[in-house]
Amino acid sequence: MADEELQIEETGGKKSKLMLIIIIAVVLIGGGGAAYFFLFAGGDEPAAAEELAAAGGEGAPAPVAETNASVGTALYVAMPRPIVFNVPGSGRDRLVQIKVQLMVRGTDNEEKAKTHIPLIEGTLLQTFSASNADDLVTEPGKIELRDNALEAVQNALKDIAGGEVVERVLFTDFVMQ
């Protein structure tokens, strides 16, 4: 009789474990379906607004005039190696290393910048070497150096590439010893 009670309890435990696993699986599948629905459903609203704007209906947003900044997407061209140079200071000369990235608009300008990387590196090195260590210690000095570098790169590329290819010069790393 004791053996029969043990067998009944063991079989009941297996059924409850199986039922628990089934319930968990159903909840997970239901949650995944709900997440999919909320993430990927309801994408028709922007298309309806575009159709209304194309038809010229009321409530359509006014067309926005394109500015120079919105001609293309912003792309970043990294210089392949950091620019290392010496600058004179009041107490001693200093060694500076700057990693540079160029912000351009559109894939055409990106390709032009990549094509002329040696010219850009040479122009940046010439501009950076003309600076002073005492100025580079301050934030306004770094900003002035960045602005001078942008102007020099734009002037160099204007003659060769036929326009302003680079919109901004960005310092991603600046080390002075």
C-alpha positions as YAML, in Angstrom:
chain: A
units: angstrom
residues:
- id: 1
  name: MET
  ca: [0.00, 0.00, 0.00]
- id: 2
  name: ALA
  ca: [2.87, 2.37, 0.76]
- id: 3
  name: ASP
  ca: [4.39, 1.49, -2.60]
- id: 4
  name: GLU
  ca: [1.14, 2.43, -4.39]
- id: 5
  name: GLU
  ca: [1.05, 5.85, -2.68]
- id: 6
  name: LEU
  ca: [4.62, 6.60, -3.75]
- id: 7
  name: GLN
  ca: [3.83, 5.66, -7.34]
- id: 8
  name: ILE
  ca: [0.77, 7.91, -7.41]
- id: 9
  name: GLU
  ca: [2.71, 10.89, -6.05]
- id: 10
  name: GLU
  ca: [5.54, 10.42, -8.58]
- id: 11
  name: THR
  ca: [3.22, 10.32, -11.60]
- id: 12
  name: GLY
  ca: [1.34, 13.39, -10.38]
- id: 13
  name: GLY
  ca: [4.61, 15.36, -10.12]
- id: 14
  name: LYS
  ca: [5.54, 14.56, -13.72]
- id: 15
  name: LYS
  ca: [2.17, 15.79, -14.98]
- id: 16
  name: SER
  ca: [2.46, 19.09, -13.08]
- id: 17
  name: LYS
  ca: [5.99, 19.68, -14.40]
- id: 18
  name: LEU
  ca: [4.83, 19.01, -17.95]
- id: 19
  name: MET
  ca: [1.87, 21.36, -17.49]
- id: 20
  name: LEU
  ca: [4.17, 24.08, -16.08]
- id: 21
  name: ILE
  ca: [6.51, 23.77, -19.08]
- id: 22
  name: ILE
  ca: [3.58, 24.02, -21.50]
- id: 23
  name: ILE
  ca: [2.23, 27.13, -19.74]
- id: 24
  name: ILE
  ca: [5.66, 28.82, -19.83]
- id: 25
  name: ALA
  ca: [6.04, 27.99, -23.54]
- id: 26
  name: VAL
  ca: [2.59, 29.45, -24.35]
- id: 27
  name: VAL
  ca: [3.34, 32.64, -22.41]
- id: 28
  name: LEU
  ca: [6.70, 33.09, -24.16]
- id: 29
  name: ILE
  ca: [5.21, 32.52, -27.61]
- id: 30
  name: GLY
  ca: [2.35, 34.90, -26.85]
- id: 31
  name: GLY
  ca: [4.77, 37.55, -25.55]
- id: 32
  name: GLY
  ca: [6.97, 37.19, -28.62]
- id: 33
  name: GLY
  ca: [3.95, 37.56, -30.91]
- id: 34
  name: ALA
  ca: [2.80, 40.67, -29.05]
- id: 35
  name: ALA
  ca: [6.29, 42.19, -29.21]
- id: 36
  name: TYR
  ca: [6.48, 41.49, -32.95]
- id: 37
  name: PHE
  ca: [3.08, 43.09, -33.48]
- id: 38
  name: PHE
  ca: [3.96, 46.26, -31.56]
- id: 39
  name: LEU
  ca: [7.39, 46.63, -33.18]
- id: 40
  name: PHE
  ca: [6.55, 45.92, -36.80]
- id: 41
  name: ALA
  ca: [2.87, 46.77, -37.19]
- id: 42
  name: GLY
  ca: [1.37, 50.20, -37.79]
- id: 43
  name: GLY
  ca: [4.00, 51.49, -40.24]
- id: 44
  name: ASP
  ca: [1.36, 52.81, -42.69]
- id: 45
  name: GLU
  ca: [0.88, 56.23, -41.09]
- id: 46
  name: PRO
  ca: [3.94, 57.93, -42.67]
- id: 47
  name: ALA
  ca: [3.00, 56.48, -46.07]
- id: 48
  name: ALA
  ca: [-0.49, 57.96, -45.76]
- id: 49
  name: ALA
  ca: [0.98, 61.38, -44.94]
- id: 50
  name: GLU
  ca: [3.28, 61.14, -47.97]
- id: 51
  name: GLU
  ca: [0.36, 60.24, -50.25]
- id: 52
  name: LEU
  ca: [-1.61, 63.19, -48.91]
- id: 53
  name: ALA
  ca: [1.36, 65.51, -49.49]
- id: 54
  name: ALA
  ca: [1.85, 64.18, -53.04]
- id: 55
  name: ALA
  ca: [-1.83, 64.73, -53.79]
- id: 56
  name: GLY
  ca: [-1.61, 68.28, -52.44]
- id: 57
  name: GLY
  ca: [-4.42, 67.74, -49.99]
- id: 58
  name: GLU
  ca: [-5.12, 69.84, -46.94]
- id: 59
  name: GLY
  ca: [-3.02, 69.15, -43.92]
- id: 60
  name: ALA
  ca: [-0.05, 68.26, -46.08]
- id: 61
  name: PRO
  ca: [3.23, 69.54, -44.71]
- id: 62
  name: ALA
  ca: [4.76, 72.38, -46.67]
- id: 63
  name: PRO
  ca: [7.76, 71.39, -48.76]
- id: 64
  name: VAL
  ca: [11.00, 72.26, -47.04]
- id: 65
  name: ALA
  ca: [13.65, 74.07, -49.03]
- id: 66
  name: GLU
  ca: [16.88, 72.11, -49.19]
- id: 67
  name: THR
  ca: [19.81, 73.74, -47.49]
- id: 68
  name: ASN
  ca: [23.45, 73.00, -48.06]
- id: 69
  name: ALA
  ca: [23.50, 70.87, -44.90]
- id: 70
  name: SER
  ca: [20.71, 68.56, -46.11]
- id: 71
  name: VAL
  ca: [22.13, 67.83, -49.58]
- id: 72
  name: GLY
  ca: [23.47, 64.49, -48.43]
- id: 73
  name: THR
  ca: [23.90, 62.46, -45.34]
- id: 74
  name: ALA
  ca: [26.83, 63.24, -43.09]
- id: 75
  name: LEU
  ca: [29.65, 60.78, -43.63]
- id: 76
  name: TYR
  ca: [32.98, 60.68, -41.82]
- id: 77
  name: VAL
  ca: [36.30, 59.98, -43.48]
- id: 78
  name: ALA
  ca: [39.03, 59.02, -41.03]
- id: 79
  name: MET
  ca: [42.61, 59.83, -41.77]
- id: 80
  name: PRO
  ca: [44.46, 56.51, -41.93]
- id: 81
  name: ARG
  ca: [47.16, 57.53, -39.44]
- id: 82
  name: PRO
  ca: [47.45, 60.19, -36.75]
- id: 83
  name: ILE
  ca: [49.29, 63.38, -37.60]
- id: 84
  name: VAL
  ca: [52.40, 63.82, -35.44]
- id: 85
  name: PHE
  ca: [54.33, 67.11, -35.38]
- id: 86
  name: ASN
  ca: [56.53, 69.34, -33.24]
- id: 87
  name: VAL
  ca: [55.47, 72.81, -32.10]
- id: 88
  name: PRO
  ca: [57.56, 75.43, -30.32]
- id: 89
  name: GLY
  ca: [56.53, 76.50, -26.83]
- id: 90
  name: SER
  ca: [57.62, 79.18, -24.38]
- id: 91
  name: GLY
  ca: [59.57, 76.74, -22.20]
- id: 92
  name: ARG
  ca: [60.32, 73.91, -24.61]
- id: 93
  name: ASP
  ca: [59.22, 72.33, -27.85]
- id: 94
  name: ARG
  ca: [56.36, 69.87, -27.64]
- id: 95
  name: LEU
  ca: [55.33, 66.82, -29.61]
- id: 96
  name: VAL
  ca: [51.66, 66.71, -30.63]
- id: 97
  name: GLN
  ca: [49.62, 63.82, -32.04]
- id: 98
  name: ILE
  ca: [46.16, 64.47, -33.50]
- id: 99
  name: LYS
  ca: [43.76, 61.93, -34.98]
- id: 100
  name: VAL
  ca: [41.49, 63.60, -37.52]
- id: 101
  name: GLN
  ca: [38.20, 62.75, -39.17]
- id: 102
  name: LEU
  ca: [36.58, 64.79, -41.93]
- id: 103
  name: MET
  ca: [32.83, 65.31, -42.12]
- id: 104
  name: VAL
  ca: [31.54, 65.34, -45.69]
- id: 105
  name: ARG
  ca: [28.05, 65.35, -47.19]
- id: 106
  name: GLY
  ca: [27.09, 62.65, -49.66]
- id: 107
  name: THR
  ca: [28.91, 59.71, -51.14]
- id: 108
  name: ASP
  ca: [30.42, 61.80, -53.97]
- id: 109
  name: ASN
  ca: [32.26, 64.02, -51.51]
- id: 110
  name: GLU
  ca: [33.26, 60.96, -49.49]
- id: 111
  name: GLU
  ca: [34.91, 59.41, -52.55]
- id: 112
  name: LYS
  ca: [36.64, 62.71, -53.41]
- id: 113
  name: ALA
  ca: [38.00, 63.00, -49.86]
- id: 114
  name: LYS
  ca: [39.24, 59.39, -49.88]
- id: 115
  name: THR
  ca: [40.90, 59.94, -53.23]
- id: 116
  name: HIS
  ca: [42.81, 63.00, -52.01]
- id: 117
  name: ILE
  ca: [43.88, 61.75, -48.55]
- id: 118
  name: PRO
  ca: [47.60, 62.39, -49.18]
- id: 119
  name: LEU
  ca: [46.87, 66.01, -50.14]
- id: 120
  name: ILE
  ca: [44.65, 66.45, -47.07]
- id: 121
  name: GLU
  ca: [47.28, 64.94, -44.75]
- id: 122
  name: GLY
  ca: [49.97, 67.22, -46.15]
- id: 123
  name: THR
  ca: [47.76, 70.28, -45.80]
- id: 124
  name: LEU
  ca: [46.85, 69.36, -42.22]
- id: 125
  name: LEU
  ca: [50.48, 68.76, -41.29]
- id: 126
  name: GLN
  ca: [51.49, 72.13, -42.73]
- id: 127
  name: THR
  ca: [48.67, 73.92, -40.88]
- id: 128
  name: PHE
  ca: [49.28, 72.12, -37.58]
- id: 129
  name: SER
  ca: [53.05, 72.72, -37.67]
- id: 130
  name: ALA
  ca: [52.52, 76.48, -37.94]
- id: 131
  name: SER
  ca: [50.79, 76.57, -34.53]
- id: 132
  name: ASN
  ca: [52.22, 77.34, -31.10]
- id: 133
  name: ALA
  ca: [52.24, 74.98, -28.09]
- id: 134
  name: ASP
  ca: [51.06, 77.73, -25.74]
- id: 135
  name: ASP
  ca: [47.95, 78.23, -27.88]
- id: 136
  name: LEU
  ca: [47.22, 74.50, -28.16]
- id: 137
  name: VAL
  ca: [47.00, 74.13, -24.38]
- id: 138
  name: THR
  ca: [43.80, 76.23, -24.32]
- id: 139
  name: GLU
  ca: [40.41, 75.29, -25.73]
- id: 140
  name: PRO
  ca: [40.12, 78.46, -27.89]
- id: 141
  name: GLY
  ca: [43.54, 77.61, -29.35]
- id: 142
  name: LYS
  ca: [42.34, 74.13, -30.35]
- id: 143
  name: ILE
  ca: [39.18, 75.58, -31.90]
- id: 144
  name: GLU
  ca: [41.24, 78.11, -33.87]
- id: 145
  name: LEU
  ca: [43.53, 75.32, -35.07]
- id: 146
  name: ARG
  ca: [40.54, 73.26, -36.17]
- id: 147
  name: ASP
  ca: [39.03, 76.23, -38.04]
- id: 148
  name: ASN
  ca: [42.37, 77.01, -39.73]
- id: 149
  name: ALA
  ca: [42.68, 73.35, -40.74]
- id: 150
  name: LEU
  ca: [39.19, 73.37, -42.25]
- id: 151
  name: GLU
  ca: [39.92, 76.51, -44.25]
- id: 152
  name: ALA
  ca: [43.24, 75.13, -45.50]
- id: 153
  name: VAL
  ca: [41.74, 71.77, -46.52]
- id: 154
  name: GLN
  ca: [38.81, 73.44, -48.30]
- id: 155
  name: ASN
  ca: [41.16, 75.74, -50.22]
- id: 156
  name: ALA
  ca: [43.42, 72.84, -51.22]
- id: 157
  name: LEU
  ca: [40.50, 70.69, -52.40]
- id: 158
  name: LYS
  ca: [38.71, 73.56, -54.13]
- id: 159
  name: ASP
  ca: [41.45, 73.76, -56.76]
- id: 160
  name: ILE
  ca: [41.64, 70.01, -57.36]
- id: 161
  name: ALA
  ca: [38.16, 68.60, -56.62]
- id: 162
  name: GLY
  ca: [36.24, 71.63, -57.85]
- id: 163
  name: GLY
  ca: [34.34, 72.57, -54.71]
- id: 164
  name: GLU
  ca: [34.03, 72.38, -50.95]
- id: 165
  name: VAL
  ca: [34.31, 68.69, -50.25]
- id: 166
  name: VAL
  ca: [34.91, 68.84, -46.50]
- id: 167
  name: GLU
  ca: [32.34, 70.45, -44.22]
- id: 168
  name: ARG
  ca: [34.14, 70.03, -40.88]
- id: 169
  name: VAL
  ca: [37.46, 68.88, -39.50]
- id: 170
  name: LEU
  ca: [37.07, 66.92, -36.28]
- id: 171
  name: PHE
  ca: [39.76, 66.02, -33.76]
- id: 172
  name: THR
  ca: [39.01, 62.56, -32.39]
- id: 173
  name: ASP
  ca: [42.20, 62.39, -30.32]
- id: 174
  name: PHE
  ca: [44.55, 65.15, -29.20]
- id: 175
  name: VAL
  ca: [47.75, 64.35, -27.28]
- id: 176
  name: MET
  ca: [50.49, 66.86, -26.41]
- id: 177
  name: GLN
  ca: [53.70, 65.93, -24.60]
...
